């Protein structure tokens, strides 16, 4: 009830990064982190039957209480792709190195 109250009346949105997918017995969870005023907040959400391992390392919108950021909810249906917004949220963007394409005509 407290979570519902906080998220209804003190809701703020930010950006979180999914850090891992964890299976415990018959339950599957997604762990995530986000930053509020430079402080790292960790969270987790039960996934149910819909699990996509590709979520790890991806960024999503997170809803949290302005009064207590430990009360939060990861919005997996709201992915964030804007690298400027992701950097402003406190994350480092990892740049993938381009692999050199093989030239079939080279010796």
Residue, then its C-alpha position, 0 to 999 in steps of 0.5 A: x500500500x505504501x508503494x502504491x501511495x508513494x508512486x501515485x502522489x510522489x512519482x518521478x521518472x528517471x532512467x535505469x539500466x538492467x544489470x542482470x536477469x536472475x532465476x530463483x526457483x520458479x521466479x525470474x527477476x530483473x535487477x537494475x540500477x539508477x541514480x538520484x542526485x549522484x546516489x546509486x539506487x538498486x532495484x529488482x522486479x519480478x518478471x513472470x513468464x516474459x524474459x528477454x536476456x537481451x535486456x541486460x545492459x539496456x536502459x529503461x524508464x524507471x518510476x520512483x518516489x521523490x520522497x523515497x527513491x528506494x520505492x521504485x518500479x522498472x518500466x520494461x515497456x518503456x526502453x530508452x535509446x537516447x544516448x544524451x538522456x542516458x549519459x545525463x542519468x549518470x551512465x557511461x555509454x559503451x561504444x562497440x568497436x567496429x570489426x574490420x570487414x574481411x576483404x575477399x579480394x585481398x591476398 
